[in-house]
Amino acid sequence: MTYFGYTNIMRFKDRIKELRLEKNMSQMDLALATGISQSAIAKWELGKTEPTATAIITLARFFGETTDYLLGLTD
């Protein structure tokens, strides 16, 4: 069962990667900075899995963005 629509998961994966690259960070750098595994980040960026609510909140706080922005609900 998925909780995001296809469009939202596409936006999430693109936004996470875009924000990470804007900070000139590798997936491993982001993993070390947030405590989220590099493999989870890689799977999200490939659109293979969906993040937990806790992971979305952690990433939003780290990047200084809203969870709605990360999820593609706002621009």
Secondary structure, 3 states (H helix, E strand, C coil): CCCCCHHHHHHHHHHHHHHHHHCCCCHHHHHHHHCCCHHHHHHHHCCCCCCCHHHHHHHHHHHCCCHHHHCCCCC
